Amino acid sequence: MSPQLYERQNNGFGFDSNNNNDPSDGYYDDWWWSPAGMAVRYAIITLIFALLVGYFLGGYLHAK
């Protein structure tokens, strides 16, 4: 096994340093799991949903 792969698998690459994935310790896996990242993620999901609803509602009203 390559040394880089071995090191990545043994040091928990992608997880927090103490390997418990507990956000209460103030350390997140990456930015998307922080409170700001989750707010951005839900804002994007809400925007996509609103655009989809608007598209169908606009199409319905236009066809009337």
N, CA, C and O atoms as a CHARMM CRD file, in Angstrom:
* protein
*
  256
    1    1 MET  N      0.85200  -1.16400   0.00000 PROA 1      0.00000
    2    1 MET  CA     0.00000   0.00000   0.00000 PROA 1      0.00000
    3    1 MET  C      0.90300   1.23300   0.00000 PROA 1      0.00000
    4    1 MET  O      1.94200   1.25500   0.66000 PROA 1      0.00000
    5    2 SER  N      0.49400   2.25500  -0.74700 PROA 2      0.00000
    6    2 SER  CA     1.31600   3.45000  -0.82400 PROA 2      0.00000
    7    2 SER  C      1.32700   4.17700   0.51800 PROA 2      0.00000
    8    2 SER  O      0.34200   4.12300   1.25600 PROA 2      0.00000
    9    3 PRO  N      2.42300   4.85100   0.84300 PROA 3      0.00000
   10    3 PRO  CA     2.50100   5.55600   2.12900 PROA 3      0.00000
   11    3 PRO  C      1.43100   6.64500   2.27800 PROA 3      0.00000
   12    3 PRO  O      0.91600   6.85700   3.37600 PROA 3      0.00000
   13    4 GLN  N      1.09200   7.33700   1.17800 PROA 4      0.00000
   14    4 GLN  CA     0.08100   8.39600   1.27100 PROA 4      0.00000
   15    4 GLN  C     -1.28500   7.80500   1.60500 PROA 4      0.00000
   16    4 GLN  O     -2.00500   8.34000   2.44900 PROA 4      0.00000
   17    5 LEU  N     -1.64100   6.71600   0.95400 PROA 5      0.00000
   18    5 LEU  CA    -2.92800   6.08400   1.21100 PROA 5      0.00000
   19    5 LEU  C     -2.97700   5.53000   2.62300 PROA 5      0.00000
   20    5 LEU  O     -3.98500   5.66700   3.31600 PROA 5      0.00000
   21    6 TYR  N     -1.88700   4.90400   3.04900 PROA 6      0.00000
   22    6 TYR  CA    -1.83000   4.35700   4.39900 PROA 6      0.00000
   23    6 TYR  C     -2.00200   5.46100   5.43900 PROA 6      0.00000
   24    6 TYR  O     -2.74200   5.28900   6.40800 PROA 6      0.00000
   25    7 GLU  N     -1.32500   6.59000   5.24600 PROA 7      0.00000
   26    7 GLU  CA    -1.41600   7.69500   6.18900 PROA 7      0.00000
   27    7 GLU  C     -2.83600   8.26300   6.21000 PROA 7      0.00000
   28    7 GLU  O     -3.36700   8.57800   7.27500 PROA 7      0.00000
   29    8 ARG  N     -3.44700   8.39200   5.03000 PROA 8      0.00000
   30    8 ARG  CA    -4.79900   8.92600   4.94700 PROA 8      0.00000
   31    8 ARG  C     -5.79000   8.03000   5.67600 PROA 8      0.00000
   32    8 ARG  O     -6.69300   8.52300   6.35200 PROA 8      0.00000
   33    9 GLN  N     -5.62900   6.73200   5.54500 PROA 9      0.00000
   34    9 GLN  CA    -6.55300   5.80800   6.18800 PROA 9      0.00000
   35    9 GLN  C     -6.34300   5.74100   7.69100 PROA 9      0.00000
   36    9 GLN  O     -7.28800   5.48600   8.43800 PROA 9      0.00000
   37   10 ASN  N     -5.13100   5.96500   8.13600 PROA 10     0.00000
   38   10 ASN  CA    -4.84400   5.83900   9.56100 PROA 10     0.00000
   39   10 ASN  C     -5.02900   7.12100  10.34900 PROA 10     0.00000
   40   10 ASN  O     -5.18600   7.06500  11.56900 PROA 10     0.00000
   41   11 ASN  N     -5.01500   8.28800   9.69000 PROA 11     0.00000
   42   11 ASN  CA    -5.17000   9.51400  10.46800 PROA 11     0.00000
   43   11 ASN  C     -6.57900  10.07000  10.38800 PROA 11     0.00000
   44   11 ASN  O     -6.81900  11.17600  10.87300 PROA 11     0.00000
   45   12 GLY  N     -7.52000   9.34600   9.79500 PROA 12     0.00000
   46   12 GLY  CA    -8.89400   9.79200   9.75900 PROA 12     0.00000
   47   12 GLY  C     -9.11300  10.95200   8.81100 PROA 12     0.00000
   48   12 GLY  O     -9.87200  11.86800   9.13000 PROA 12     0.00000
   49   13 PHE  N     -8.47400  10.94000   7.66200 PROA 13     0.00000
   50   13 PHE  CA    -8.62100  12.01800   6.69000 PROA 13     0.00000
   51   13 PHE  C    -10.09700  12.23300   6.37800 PROA 13     0.00000
   52   13 PHE  O    -10.79900  11.29000   6.01100 PROA 13     0.00000
   53   14 GLY  N    -10.57100  13.47300   6.52200 PROA 14     0.00000
   54   14 GLY  CA   -11.96500  13.77500   6.28400 PROA 14     0.00000
   55   14 GLY  C    -12.79000  13.81000   7.55700 PROA 14     0.00000
   56   14 GLY  O    -13.97200  14.15200   7.52900 PROA 14     0.00000
   57   15 PHE  N    -12.17400  13.45900   8.66100 PROA 15     0.00000
   58   15 PHE  CA   -12.86800  13.49100   9.93700 PROA 15     0.00000
   59   15 PHE  C    -12.12100  14.41600  10.87600 PROA 15     0.00000
   60   15 PHE  O    -11.00100  14.83100  10.57700 PROA 15     0.00000
   61   16 ASP  N    -12.72200  14.74300  12.00000 PROA 16     0.00000
   62   16 ASP  CA   -12.01600  15.63600  12.90800 PROA 16     0.00000
   63   16 ASP  C    -10.85900  14.90400  13.57600 PROA 16     0.00000
   64   16 ASP  O    -10.77000  13.67700  13.52800 PROA 16     0.00000
   65   17 SER  N     -9.98500  15.67200  14.19400 PROA 17     0.00000
   66   17 SER  CA    -8.71700  15.12600  14.65800 PROA 17     0.00000
   67   17 SER  C     -8.87100  14.08300  15.75200 PROA 17     0.00000
   68   17 SER  O     -8.02900  13.19300  15.87100 PROA 17     0.00000
   69   18 ASN  N     -9.92400  14.16900  16.55400 PROA 18     0.00000
   70   18 ASN  CA   -10.08300  13.16400  17.59700 PROA 18     0.00000
   71   18 ASN  C    -11.04800  12.05700  17.18800 PROA 18     0.00000
   72   18 ASN  O    -11.42100  11.22100  18.01100 PROA 18     0.00000
   73   19 ASN  N    -11.45200  12.04800  15.92600 PROA 19     0.00000
   74   19 ASN  CA   -12.23800  10.97500  15.30800 PROA 19     0.00000
   75   19 ASN  C    -13.57200  10.68500  16.00000 PROA 19     0.00000
   76   19 ASN  O    -14.04000   9.54600  15.97800 PROA 19     0.00000
   77   20 ASN  N    -14.18400  11.68900  16.60700 PROA 20     0.00000
   78   20 ASN  CA   -15.49600  11.42000  17.17500 PROA 20     0.00000
   79   20 ASN  C    -16.61000  12.13000  16.41200 PROA 20     0.00000
   80   20 ASN  O    -17.78800  11.90400  16.69200 PROA 20     0.00000
   81   21 ASN  N    -16.25400  12.99300  15.44500 PROA 21     0.00000
   82   21 ASN  CA   -17.23200  13.69900  14.60300 PROA 21     0.00000
   83   21 ASN  C    -18.28800  14.41700  15.42600 PROA 21     0.00000
   84   21 ASN  O    -19.44300  14.50100  15.00900 PROA 21     0.00000
   85   22 ASP  N    -17.91500  14.92900  16.57200 PROA 22     0.00000
   86   22 ASP  CA   -18.84800  15.63000  17.44400 PROA 22     0.00000
   87   22 ASP  C    -18.75300  17.12700  17.18900 PROA 22     0.00000
   88   22 ASP  O    -17.73200  17.73700  17.50800 PROA 22     0.00000
   89   23 PRO  N    -19.81300  17.74600  16.61100 PROA 23     0.00000
   90   23 PRO  CA   -19.71600  19.17600  16.31700 PROA 23     0.00000
   91   23 PRO  C    -19.67300  20.04700  17.55800 PROA 23     0.00000
   92   23 PRO  O    -19.33600  21.22700  17.45600 PROA 23     0.00000
   93   24 SER  N    -20.00500  19.50400  18.74000 PROA 24     0.00000
   94   24 SER  CA   -19.97900  20.31900  19.94800 PROA 24     0.00000
   95   24 SER  C    -18.55700  20.67500  20.37200 PROA 24     0.00000
   96   24 SER  O    -18.36600  21.57800  21.18700 PROA 24     0.00000
   97   25 ASP  N    -17.55300  19.97400  19.82800 PROA 25     0.00000
   98   25 ASP  CA   -16.17800  20.33200  20.17500 PROA 25     0.00000
   99   25 ASP  C    -15.66400  21.50700  19.34700 PROA 25     0.00000
  100   25 ASP  O    -14.51200  21.91400  19.49600 PROA 25     0.00000
  101   26 GLY  N    -16.51700  22.05700  18.47100 PROA 26     0.00000
  102   26 GLY  CA   -16.14100  23.24800  17.71000 PROA 26     0.00000
  103   26 GLY  C    -15.35000  22.95900  16.45800 PROA 26     0.00000
  104   26 GLY  O    -14.95200  23.89200  15.76000 PROA 26     0.00000
  105   27 TYR  N    -15.11000  21.71300  16.15300 PROA 27     0.00000
  106   27 TYR  CA   -14.34400  21.35600  14.95600 PROA 27     0.00000
  107   27 TYR  C    -15.24500  20.53900  14.04600 PROA 27     0.00000
  108   27 TYR  O    -15.77600  19.50400  14.44900 PROA 27     0.00000
  109   28 TYR  N    -15.41100  21.00400  12.82800 PROA 28     0.00000
  110   28 TYR  CA   -16.28000  20.32000  11.88100 PROA 28     0.00000
  111   28 TYR  C    -15.43400  19.62200  10.83300 PROA 28     0.00000
  112   28 TYR  O    -14.29700  20.01200  10.56900 PROA 28     0.00000
  113   29 ASP  N    -16.01400  18.57200  10.23500 PROA 29     0.00000
  114   29 ASP  CA   -15.30300  17.83400   9.19400 PROA 29     0.00000
  115   29 ASP  C    -14.90000  18.76200   8.07200 PROA 29     0.00000
  116   29 ASP  O    -13.74600  18.75200   7.64500 PROA 29     0.00000
  117   30 ASP  N    -15.80900  19.54400   7.59900 PROA 30     0.00000
  118   30 ASP  CA   -15.52300  20.54900   6.60000 PROA 30     0.00000
  119   30 ASP  C    -16.54100  21.66700   6.73200 PROA 30     0.00000
  120   30 ASP  O    -17.44000  21.60000   7.57000 PROA 30     0.00000
  121   31 TRP  N    -16.40200  22.68900   5.91000 PROA 31     0.00000
  122   31 TRP  CA   -17.22200  23.88100   6.04800 PROA 31     0.00000
  123   31 TRP  C    -18.70100  23.60100   5.85900 PROA 31     0.00000
  124   31 TRP  O    -19.52600  24.25900   6.49300 PROA 31     0.00000
  125   32 TRP  N    -19.06700  22.64900   5.01100 PROA 32     0.00000
  126   32 TRP  CA   -20.47500  22.37900   4.72600 PROA 32     0.00000
  127   32 TRP  C    -21.23200  21.88300   5.94000 PROA 32     0.00000
  128   32 TRP  O    -22.45700  21.99500   5.97500 PROA 32     0.00000
  129   33 TRP  N    -20.54700  21.33600   6.94600 PROA 33     0.00000
  130   33 TRP  CA   -21.22100  20.82700   8.14100 PROA 33     0.00000
  131   33 TRP  C    -21.25000  21.84100   9.26900 PROA 33     0.00000
  132   33 TRP  O    -21.83500  21.57000  10.31700 PROA 33     0.00000
  133   34 SER  N    -20.63100  23.00800   9.08400 PROA 34     0.00000
  134   34 SER  CA   -20.70500  24.05600  10.09500 PROA 34     0.00000
  135   34 SER  C    -22.08100  24.71300  10.02100 PROA 34     0.00000
  136   34 SER  O    -22.78700  24.52700   9.03000 PROA 34     0.00000
  137   35 PRO  N    -22.47900  25.47100  11.03200 PROA 35     0.00000
  138   35 PRO  CA   -23.79000  26.13000  10.98300 PROA 35     0.00000
  139   35 PRO  C    -23.94400  27.05100   9.76700 PROA 35     0.00000
  140   35 PRO  O    -25.01500  27.10200   9.16300 PROA 35     0.00000
  141   36 ALA  N    -22.89400  27.76900   9.41100 PROA 36     0.00000
  142   36 ALA  CA   -22.97000  28.64100   8.23100 PROA 36     0.00000
  143   36 ALA  C    -23.11600  27.81000   6.95500 PROA 36     0.00000
  144   36 ALA  O    -23.87800  28.17400   6.06000 PROA 36     0.00000
  145   37 GLY  N    -22.39700  26.71600   6.87500 PROA 37     0.00000
  146   37 GLY  CA   -22.49200  25.85400   5.70300 PROA 37     0.00000
  147   37 GLY  C    -23.86300  25.22300   5.56300 PROA 37     0.00000
  148   37 GLY  O    -24.38600  25.10000   4.45500 PROA 37     0.00000
  149   38 MET  N    -24.44800  24.82300   6.68500 PROA 38     0.00000
  150   38 MET  CA   -25.78900  24.23900   6.62700 PROA 38     0.00000
  151   38 MET  C    -26.82000  25.28900   6.23000 PROA 38     0.00000
  152   38 MET  O    -27.77000  24.98200   5.51000 PROA 38     0.00000
  153   39 ALA  N    -26.64000  26.52900   6.69300 PROA 39     0.00000
  154   39 ALA  CA   -27.55700  27.60100   6.29500 PROA 39     0.00000
  155   39 ALA  C    -27.47000  27.85100   4.79000 PROA 39     0.00000
  156   39 ALA  O    -28.49100  28.03500   4.12900 PROA 39     0.00000
  157   40 VAL  N    -26.26400  27.85600   4.25800 PROA 40     0.00000
  158   40 VAL  CA   -26.08600  28.04500   2.81700 PROA 40     0.00000
  159   40 VAL  C    -26.69200  26.87200   2.05900 PROA 40     0.00000
  160   40 VAL  O    -27.35400  27.06700   1.03900 PROA 40     0.00000
  161   41 ARG  N    -26.47200  25.66700   2.54500 PROA 41     0.00000
  162   41 ARG  CA   -27.00900  24.48800   1.87500 PROA 41     0.00000
  163   41 ARG  C    -28.53500  24.52400   1.82400 PROA 41     0.00000
  164   41 ARG  O    -29.12900  24.26600   0.77700 PROA 41     0.00000
  165   42 TYR  N    -29.17600  24.84600   2.96200 PROA 42     0.00000
  166   42 TYR  CA   -30.63400  24.89700   2.97500 PROA 42     0.00000
  167   42 TYR  C    -31.16800  26.07800   2.16900 PROA 42     0.00000
  168   42 TYR  O    -32.26200  25.99700   1.61100 PROA 42     0.00000
  169   43 ALA  N    -30.41900  27.16300   2.10200 PROA 43     0.00000
  170   43 ALA  CA   -30.83300  28.28500   1.25700 PROA 43     0.00000
  171   43 ALA  C    -30.80300  27.88700  -0.21300 PROA 43     0.00000
  172   43 ALA  O    -31.69600  28.25800  -0.97400 PROA 43     0.00000
  173   44 ILE  N    -29.78800  27.13900  -0.61400 PROA 44     0.00000
  174   44 ILE  CA   -29.69000  26.67000  -2.00400 PROA 44     0.00000
  175   44 ILE  C    -30.83100  25.70400  -2.32000 PROA 44     0.00000
  176   44 ILE  O    -31.45000  25.79900  -3.37900 PROA 44     0.00000
  177   45 ILE  N    -31.10900  24.78300  -1.40900 PROA 45     0.00000
  178   45 ILE  CA   -32.19700  23.82500  -1.62000 PROA 45     0.00000
  179   45 ILE  C    -33.53500  24.55100  -1.71500 PROA 45     0.00000
  180   45 ILE  O    -34.36200  24.23200  -2.56900 PROA 45     0.00000
  181   46 THR  N    -33.74400  25.53100  -0.83300 PROA 46     0.00000
  182   46 THR  CA   -34.98000  26.30700  -0.86300 PROA 46     0.00000
  183   46 THR  C    -35.10400  27.09100  -2.15900 PROA 46     0.00000
  184   46 THR  O    -36.19200  27.16300  -2.73100 PROA 46     0.00000
  185   47 LEU  N    -34.02400  27.67400  -2.62900 PROA 47     0.00000
  186   47 LEU  CA   -34.03300  28.41800  -3.88900 PROA 47     0.00000
  187   47 LEU  C    -34.38900  27.50900  -5.06500 PROA 47     0.00000
  188   47 LEU  O    -35.20200  27.87800  -5.91100 PROA 47     0.00000
  189   48 ILE  N    -33.78900  26.33400  -5.11800 PROA 48     0.00000
  190   48 ILE  CA   -34.09400  25.39300  -6.19800 PROA 48     0.00000
  191   48 ILE  C    -35.56600  24.99000  -6.14700 PROA 48     0.00000
  192   48 ILE  O    -36.23000  24.93600  -7.18200 PROA 48     0.00000
  193   49 PHE  N    -36.07600  24.70900  -4.95600 PROA 49     0.00000
  194   49 PHE  CA   -37.48200  24.33400  -4.80900 PROA 49     0.00000
  195   49 PHE  C    -38.39800  25.47300  -5.23100 PROA 49     0.00000
  196   49 PHE  O    -39.38800  25.24700  -5.92800 PROA 49     0.00000
  197   50 ALA  N    -38.07600  26.70500  -4.81200 PROA 50     0.00000
  198   50 ALA  CA   -38.90300  27.85800  -5.17000 PROA 50     0.00000
  199   50 ALA  C    -38.88600  28.09700  -6.68700 PROA 50     0.00000
  200   50 ALA  O    -39.91900  28.42100  -7.27400 PROA 50     0.00000
  201   51 LEU  N    -37.72500  27.93800  -7.31600 PROA 51     0.00000
  202   51 LEU  CA   -37.65800  28.09500  -8.77300 PROA 51     0.00000
  203   51 LEU  C    -38.47400  27.03200  -9.49000 PROA 51     0.00000
  204   51 LEU  O    -39.12500  27.32100 -10.49400 PROA 51     0.00000
  205   52 LEU  N    -38.44600  25.81700  -8.98900 PROA 52     0.00000
  206   52 LEU  CA   -39.21800  24.73100  -9.59300 PROA 52     0.00000
  207   52 LEU  C    -40.72200  24.98900  -9.44900 PROA 52     0.00000
  208   52 LEU  O    -41.47900  24.82100 -10.40600 PROA 52     0.00000
  209   53 VAL  N    -41.14300  25.38900  -8.27000 PROA 53     0.00000
  210   53 VAL  CA   -42.55400  25.70300  -8.05700 PROA 53     0.00000
  211   53 VAL  C    -42.95800  26.89000  -8.92000 PROA 53     0.00000
  212   53 VAL  O    -44.03200  26.88200  -9.52200 PROA 53     0.00000
  213   54 GLY  N    -42.11200  27.90700  -8.98600 PROA 54     0.00000
  214   54 GLY  CA   -42.39400  29.07200  -9.82100 PROA 54     0.00000
  215   54 GLY  C    -42.49900  28.72600 -11.29200 PROA 54     0.00000
  216   54 GLY  O    -43.33200  29.27800 -12.01100 PROA 54     0.00000
  217   55 TYR  N    -41.65300  27.80900 -11.73900 PROA 55     0.00000
  218   55 TYR  CA   -41.68000  27.37900 -13.13200 PROA 55     0.00000
  219   55 TYR  C    -43.02000  26.71200 -13.47600 PROA 55     0.00000
  220   55 TYR  O    -43.63600  27.02200 -14.49600 PROA 55     0.00000
  221   56 PHE  N    -43.45500  25.80100 -12.61500 PROA 56     0.00000
  222   56 PHE  CA   -44.71700  25.10800 -12.87600 PROA 56     0.00000
  223   56 PHE  C    -45.91600  26.03900 -12.68400 PROA 56     0.00000
  224   56 PHE  O    -46.86700  25.98700 -13.46400 PROA 56     0.00000
  225   57 LEU  N    -45.88100  26.87500 -11.67100 PROA 57     0.00000
  226   57 LEU  CA   -46.97000  27.81100 -11.45800 PROA 57     0.00000
  227   57 LEU  C    -47.04400  28.81900 -12.60500 PROA 57     0.00000
  228   57 LEU  O    -48.13500  29.14500 -13.07300 PROA 57     0.00000
  229   58 GLY  N    -45.90700  29.30600 -13.05400 PROA 58     0.00000
  230   58 GLY  CA   -45.87100  30.21900 -14.19500 PROA 58     0.00000
  231   58 GLY  C    -46.38200  29.56400 -15.46000 PROA 58     0.00000
  232   58 GLY  O    -47.10900  30.18500 -16.23500 PROA 58     0.00000
  233   59 GLY  N    -46.00800  28.31700 -15.67600 PROA 59     0.00000
  234   59 GLY  CA   -46.50300  27.57600 -16.83200 PROA 59     0.00000
  235   59 GLY  C    -48.00700  27.35800 -16.78400 PROA 59     0.00000
  236   59 GLY  O    -48.69400  27.44400 -17.80100 PROA 59     0.00000
  237   60 TYR  N    -48.49900  27.07900 -15.60200 PROA 60     0.00000
  238   60 TYR  CA   -49.94000  26.88700 -15.44100 PROA 60     0.00000
  239   60 TYR  C    -50.69300  28.19000 -15.70900 PROA 60     0.00000
  240   60 TYR  O    -51.68900  28.20200 -16.43300 PROA 60     0.00000
  241   61 LEU  N    -50.22100  29.26500 -15.13100 PROA 61     0.00000
  242   61 LEU  CA   -50.88600  30.56700 -15.33200 PROA 61     0.00000
  243   61 LEU  C    -50.77600  31.03400 -16.78800 PROA 61     0.00000
  244   61 LEU  O    -51.71100  31.62600 -17.32700 PROA 61     0.00000
  245   62 HSD  N    -49.66000  30.76900 -17.40100 PROA 62     0.00000
  246   62 HSD  CA   -49.47800  31.16000 -18.80400 PROA 62     0.00000
  247   62 HSD  C    -50.41500  30.36100 -19.72700 PROA 62     0.00000
  248   62 HSD  O    -50.91900  30.88900 -20.71800 PROA 62     0.00000
  249   63 ALA  N    -50.63900  29.10000 -19.39200 PROA 63     0.00000
  250   63 ALA  CA   -51.47100  28.24900 -20.24300 PROA 63     0.00000
  251   63 ALA  C    -52.96200  28.53100 -20.05900 PROA 63     0.00000
  252   63 ALA  O    -53.76400  28.13800 -20.90600 PROA 63     0.00000
  253   64 LYS  N    -53.34000  29.18300 -19.00300 PROA 64     0.00000
  254   64 LYS  CA   -54.75400  29.46600 -18.73500 PROA 64     0.00000
  255   64 LYS  C    -55.35800  30.37800 -19.75800 PROA 64     0.00000
  256   64 LYS  O    -56.54100  30.70800 -19.66900 PROA 64     0.00000
